[in-house]
Each structure stands twice: as C-alpha cells, then as structure tokens.
C-alpha cells in the first residue's frame, strides 16, 4: 500500500462512507474465471424468433446479458412496426 496503511484506509473509509462500503481487505491471490459466449447461427426457425439468451449469451461478469436481450426486443419491435407485420403473425 502506498502512503496510508490498510488500517488508516479502513478508518477513513468508515468515516466518510458511514459503513456503506464496508471494510477493505487485502487480496492475497488473483483469481481468474474463463469467459464464454455463444451466438446462434440463425435467429429464426419457421415461426420462431430467438431473442435474448436463447439467441446469444455472454458470461455474467461482462454484465451485458440483460442489455442485449432488451435491445433484441426493441429491434424486433422496430422491424415489425416498420414492416407493418400483422399482430396475428407475431
């Protein structure tokens, strides 16, 4: 640690953050996690459209799964609106 000891850092952290953050602990070892992802070769199958995790997935550490799923739904809505696809077809 640079100028402040871990004790000083915990002390100042608890004063300024009022225990919201909690104590800071020294990490003794590094950890690694294999990242993985998949994307389908196709996103449609007859009358089925794959969106969200059924179409693609990214490791949770990347934090993009929900965002990609919401974006899929938004894009599907825009495509159906712009192409005037009848509601019974969706």
Beta strands, then each sheet from edge to edge (+ up, - down):
strand 1: 37-39
strand 2: 44-45
strand 3: 48-49
strand 4: 56-58
sheet 1: 1+ 4-
sheet 2: 2+ 3-
end
